[in-house]
Amino acid sequence: MKPWKKGLAGERTINTLYFYLTEGCNLACRHCWMGPRFDATGNHYPTLPVESFETAIREAKSLGLSGVKLTGGEPLLHPHFSRLLEIVRREELKLTVETNGLLCTPEVAAEIAKSPNRFVSVSIDGTDAATHEWVRGVPGSFEAARQAVRNLVAAGIMPQVIFTVMRSNVDQVDAMVRMVQDLGAASLKFNVVQPTARGEKLHENLETLNIADLIALGRYVEQELAPNTRLDLFFHYPHAFKALSRIASGEGCGVCGIFGIMGVIASGHYALCGIGEQVPELVFGEVGKDRLAEVWRENAVLKALREGLPEKLEGVCSRCLLKERCLGSCVAQNYYSKSSLWAPYWFCEQAEEAGLFPSSRLGTRPA
């Protein structure tokens, strides 16, 4: 069975709109896969018009929309962020916010908390200012991010903290668990640096962990750290490397949402996701000009994905026994790297080349 939701008439539904609200960001993170332009005040680069936000939601609701994710750049830079939250509440949608925390004041946290079905993540990349701010590029951002978590907790929201692992901070993994628990967050997610936009340079400069280290770290997090903390811990690597017990329980093993999401970038265009900022051919139409129903049903890229995944996946992904669940891990990343919707995920490809891809998760090579 294909891992997407269908409506009563069998039509694929849009579960979530991913809104990339601004082309700017008040941080200059070394690893960012979006590569937004630095904008300390939020006054210099395009932000999504409120009218486009409302139009996309209105048209998506008839296609099954149940939630939105507000991200960026930095979403809290949007000059009408509170108005966007009002619209989400009015439409009774699930709310997800991804923020760096710099602008998450007690007042903003309280406004987010008005949404009954909400999830917030705050990015923190070290347990001290020097480490975090080397990654994030702005003095003072470490304490601001920590205070954002406290503000959210005080407002009744137990957020997730996202920690992107790299050579500069990998020795802080254990301390990170302790710090996040002390801050009152609910979960900690360990992200891997993607070789996209600024992340490419980190990979080229060998400032990221190699595949062997990433696999070992993932197992350490899941098998040794997770059982000994009240936090939910998630390590973001492909399904093929996860323990069967975690896959069976669903812990940190979300299915790729590619069949149920649509991106809306700050220029007011629909896109596969935020990758549309980097890859123009993955931009599908303009909000308010092109009807979302037609884009959703007729766009050639979306139709190809629905008809081709996972059967057309290439390389190691074509033989992976978990491809029905994983769906190539990240189609956007795969396309960015190799200009093919069916390209194998870089992590799995490198693992196979190093002889580290689990043989128990591989089927026979296609004829």
PECORQUI-V738988 format. One record per residue. N is the residue number from 1. RES is the residue in three letters. OMEGA is omega as a letter, one per 20 degrees, with the letter a starting at -180 (999 if undefined). D_LAST is the distance of its C-alpha to the last C-alpha in Angstrom with 2 decimals. Layout:
N & RES & OMEGA & D_LAST
N & RES & OMEGA & D_LAST
This chain:
1 & MET & r & 23.57
2 & LYS & a & 23.43
3 & PRO & r & 25.71
4 & TRP & r & 28.24
5 & LYS & r & 31.65
6 & LYS & r & 32.62
7 & GLY & a & 36.12
8 & LEU & a & 37.91
9 & ALA & r & 36.55
10 & GLY & a & 32.93
11 & GLU & r & 33.01
12 & ARG & a & 31.43
13 & THR & r & 34.34
14 & ILE & r & 35.41
15 & ASN & a & 36.21
16 & THR & r & 37.45
17 & LEU & r & 38.72
18 & TYR & a & 38.39
19 & PHE & r & 41.54
20 & TYR & a & 41.68
21 & LEU & a & 45.45
22 & THR & r & 46.47
23 & GLU & r & 45.31
24 & GLY & r & 47.65
25 & CYS & r & 47.89
26 & ASN & r & 50.85
27 & LEU & r & 48.79
28 & ALA & a & 46.94
29 & CYS & a & 44.11
30 & ARG & a & 42.25
31 & HIS & a & 38.87
32 & CYS & a & 38.94
33 & TRP & r & 35.68
34 & MET & a & 37.85
35 & GLY & r & 40.36
36 & PRO & a & 43.39
37 & ARG & a & 46.62
38 & PHE & a & 49.39
39 & ASP & a & 51.98
40 & ALA & a & 54.52
41 & THR & a & 56.36
42 & GLY & a & 53.81
43 & ASN & a & 55.92
44 & HIS & a & 54.04
45 & TYR & a & 50.61
46 & PRO & r & 49.39
47 & THR & a & 49.17
48 & LEU & r & 47.80
49 & PRO & r & 50.70
50 & VAL & a & 51.75
51 & GLU & r & 51.62
52 & SER & r & 47.94
53 & PHE & a & 47.31
54 & GLU & a & 49.15
55 & THR & a & 47.53
56 & ALA & r & 43.95
57 & ILE & a & 44.86
58 & ARG & a & 46.69
59 & GLU & a & 43.84
60 & ALA & a & 41.22
61 & LYS & r & 43.30
62 & SER & r & 42.80
63 & LEU & r & 39.03
64 & GLY & a & 39.34
65 & LEU & r & 40.29
66 & SER & a & 41.41
67 & GLY & r & 41.61
68 & VAL & r & 41.90
69 & LYS & r & 41.19
70 & LEU & a & 43.72
71 & THR & a & 42.59
72 & GLY & j & 43.16
73 & GLY & r & 44.16
74 & GLU & a & 46.74
75 & PRO & a & 47.34
76 & LEU & r & 50.88
77 & LEU & a & 51.90
78 & HIS & a & 51.71
79 & PRO & a & 55.37
80 & HIS & a & 55.14
81 & PHE & r & 52.99
82 & SER & r & 55.46
83 & ARG & r & 55.32
84 & LEU & r & 51.54
85 & LEU & r & 51.96
86 & GLU & r & 54.53
87 & ILE & r & 52.12
88 & VAL & r & 49.44
89 & ARG & a & 52.08
90 & ARG & a & 53.40
91 & GLU & r & 50.01
92 & GLU & a & 49.47
93 & LEU & r & 46.12
94 & LYS & a & 44.53
95 & LEU & r & 45.23
96 & THR & r & 43.22
97 & VAL & r & 44.82
98 & GLU & a & 43.37
99 & THR & r & 46.23
100 & ASN & r & 47.39
101 & GLY & a & 50.64
102 & LEU & a & 53.18
103 & LEU & a & 54.61
104 & CYS & r & 54.18
105 & THR & r & 57.90
106 & PRO & a & 59.40
107 & GLU & r & 60.03
108 & VAL & r & 56.43
109 & ALA & r & 55.18
110 & ALA & r & 57.63
111 & GLU & r & 56.45
112 & ILE & a & 52.80
113 & ALA & r & 54.01
114 & LYS & r & 55.41
115 & SER & a & 51.92
116 & PRO & a & 51.51
117 & ASN & a & 47.71
118 & ARG & r & 46.94
119 & PHE & a & 44.80
120 & VAL & r & 45.73
121 & SER & r & 44.14
122 & VAL & a & 46.03
123 & SER & r & 44.50
124 & ILE & a & 46.17
125 & ASP & r & 44.71
126 & GLY & r & 47.20
127 & THR & r & 50.06
128 & ASP & a & 52.62
129 & ALA & a & 53.58
130 & ALA & a & 52.71
131 & THR & a & 49.07
132 & HIS & a & 48.46
133 & GLU & r & 50.34
134 & TRP & r & 48.59
135 & VAL & a & 45.38
136 & ARG & r & 47.08
137 & GLY & a & 49.54
138 & VAL & r & 52.63
139 & PRO & r & 55.59
140 & GLY & a & 56.52
141 & SER & a & 53.10
142 & PHE & a & 52.66
143 & GLU & r & 55.75
144 & ALA & r & 55.10
145 & ALA & r & 51.68
146 & ARG & r & 53.18
147 & GLN & r & 56.01
148 & ALA & r & 53.61
149 & VAL & r & 52.12
150 & ARG & a & 55.67
151 & ASN & r & 56.62
152 & LEU & r & 53.72
153 & VAL & r & 54.54
154 & ALA & r & 58.18
155 & ALA & r & 57.19
156 & GLY & r & 55.34
157 & ILE & r & 51.79
158 & MET & a & 49.87
159 & PRO & r & 47.32
160 & GLN & r & 44.16
161 & VAL & r & 44.33
162 & ILE & a & 41.34
163 & PHE & a & 41.22
164 & THR & a & 38.77
165 & VAL & r & 38.21
166 & MET & a & 38.53
167 & ARG & a & 40.22
168 & SER & a & 43.64
169 & ASN & a & 43.73
170 & VAL & r & 41.39
171 & ASP & a & 44.44
172 & GLN & a & 45.86
173 & VAL & a & 43.23
174 & ASP & a & 45.54
175 & ALA & r & 48.54
176 & MET & r & 46.66
177 & VAL & a & 46.14
178 & ARG & a & 49.86
179 & MET & a & 50.93
180 & VAL & r & 48.86
181 & GLN & r & 50.16
182 & ASP & r & 53.70
183 & LEU & r & 53.32
184 & GLY & r & 52.64
185 & ALA & a & 49.10
186 & ALA & a & 46.80
187 & SER & r & 43.53
188 & LEU & r & 42.04
189 & LYS & r & 38.65
190 & PHE & r & 37.21
191 & ASN & r & 35.27
192 & VAL & r & 33.07
193 & VAL & r & 33.90
194 & GLN & r & 31.34
195 & PRO & a & 30.80
196 & THR & r & 32.25
197 & ALA & a & 35.65
198 & ARG & r & 38.08
199 & GLY & r & 35.54
200 & GLU & a & 33.87
201 & LYS & r & 37.09
202 & LEU & r & 37.28
203 & HIS & a & 33.82
204 & GLU & a & 34.82
205 & ASN & r & 38.10
206 & LEU & r & 36.50
207 & GLU & r & 38.60
208 & THR & r & 35.70
209 & LEU & r & 34.42
210 & ASN & a & 31.43
211 & ILE & a & 28.35
212 & ALA & a & 29.64
213 & ASP & r & 32.97
214 & LEU & r & 31.60
215 & ILE & r & 29.57
216 & ALA & r & 32.66
217 & LEU & r & 34.93
218 & GLY & r & 32.92
219 & ARG & r & 33.13
220 & TYR & r & 36.81
221 & VAL & a & 37.55
222 & GLU & a & 35.86
223 & GLN & a & 36.95
224 & GLU & a & 40.33
225 & LEU & a & 41.81
226 & ALA & a & 40.81
227 & PRO & a & 42.52
228 & ASN & r & 45.74
229 & THR & r & 46.54
230 & ARG & r & 47.49
231 & LEU & r & 45.22
232 & ASP & a & 41.78
233 & LEU & r & 39.54
234 & PHE & r & 36.16
235 & PHE & a & 33.90
236 & HIS & r & 31.60
237 & TYR & a & 28.29
238 & PRO & a & 24.86
239 & HIS & a & 24.37
240 & ALA & a & 22.07
241 & PHE & a & 25.22
242 & LYS & r & 27.64
243 & ALA & a & 29.08
244 & LEU & a & 27.99
245 & SER & r & 31.67
246 & ARG & r & 31.92
247 & ILE & a & 28.83
248 & ALA & a & 30.27
249 & SER & a & 33.69
250 & GLY & a & 32.59
251 & GLU & r & 34.58
252 & GLY & a & 33.57
253 & CYS & a & 30.14
254 & GLY & r & 30.51
255 & VAL & r & 27.61
256 & CYS & a & 26.97
257 & GLY & a & 29.44
258 & ILE & a & 27.63
259 & PHE & a & 27.80
260 & GLY & a & 31.50
261 & ILE & r & 33.12
262 & MET & r & 34.66
263 & GLY & r & 36.26
264 & VAL & a & 39.70
265 & ILE & a & 40.66
266 & ALA & r & 44.26
267 & SER & a & 44.49
268 & GLY & r & 44.22
269 & HIS & r & 40.73
270 & TYR & a & 37.78
271 & ALA & r & 34.68
272 & LEU & r & 31.43
273 & CYS & r & 33.52
274 & GLY & r & 35.79
275 & ILE & r & 33.16
276 & GLY & r & 34.63
277 & GLU & a & 37.47
278 & GLN & a & 35.17
279 & VAL & a & 32.65
280 & PRO & a & 34.53
281 & GLU & r & 31.56
282 & LEU & r & 31.08
283 & VAL & a & 34.64
284 & PHE & a & 34.77
285 & GLY & a & 38.43
286 & GLU & r & 41.97
287 & VAL & r & 43.67
288 & GLY & r & 46.51
289 & LYS & r & 45.44
290 & ASP & a & 42.00
291 & ARG & a & 41.86
292 & LEU & a & 39.50
293 & ALA & a & 38.43
294 & GLU & r & 37.24
295 & VAL & a & 35.46
296 & TRP & a & 33.79
297 & ARG & a & 32.67
298 & GLU & a & 32.06
299 & ASN & a & 31.01
300 & ALA & a & 27.80
301 & VAL & a & 26.44
302 & LEU & r & 27.25
303 & LYS & r & 25.79
304 & ALA & r & 22.50
305 & LEU & a & 22.37
306 & ARG & a & 23.24
307 & GLU & a & 20.67
308 & GLY & a & 17.80
309 & LEU & i & 18.35
310 & PRO & a & 16.58
311 & GLU & a & 13.42
312 & LYS & r & 13.36
313 & LEU & a & 14.09
314 & GLU & r & 12.56
315 & GLY & a & 12.60
316 & VAL & r & 13.78
317 & CYS & r & 14.79
318 & SER & a & 11.37
319 & ARG & a & 11.06
320 & CYS & a & 14.78
321 & LEU & a & 16.10
322 & LEU & a & 19.02
323 & LYS & r & 17.52
324 & GLU & r & 19.25
325 & ARG & a & 22.47
326 & CYS & r & 22.11
327 & LEU & r & 20.57
328 & GLY & r & 19.94
329 & SER & r & 23.50
330 & CYS & a & 25.23
331 & VAL & a & 23.89
332 & ALA & r & 27.15
333 & GLN & a & 26.82
334 & ASN & a & 23.24
335 & TYR & r & 24.43
336 & TYR & a & 27.53
337 & SER & a & 25.69
338 & LYS & r & 23.06
339 & SER & r & 24.11
340 & SER & r & 20.91
341 & LEU & a & 20.83
342 & TRP & a & 17.24
343 & ALA & r & 17.92
344 & PRO & r & 17.60
345 & TYR & a & 20.99
346 & TRP & a & 22.88
347 & PHE & a & 24.02
348 & CYS & r & 20.65
349 & GLU & r & 19.33
350 & GLN & r & 22.47
351 & ALA & r & 22.31
352 & GLU & a & 18.91
353 & GLU & a & 20.33
354 & ALA & a & 23.38
355 & GLY & a & 21.64
356 & LEU & r & 23.18
357 & PHE & a & 20.45
358 & PRO & a & 20.98
359 & SER & a & 18.45
360 & SER & a & 19.58
361 & ARG & a & 18.28
362 & LEU & r & 14.63
363 & GLY & r & 11.91
364 & THR & r & 8.75
365 & ARG & r & 6.43
366 & PRO & a & 3.80
367 & ALA & 999 & 0.00
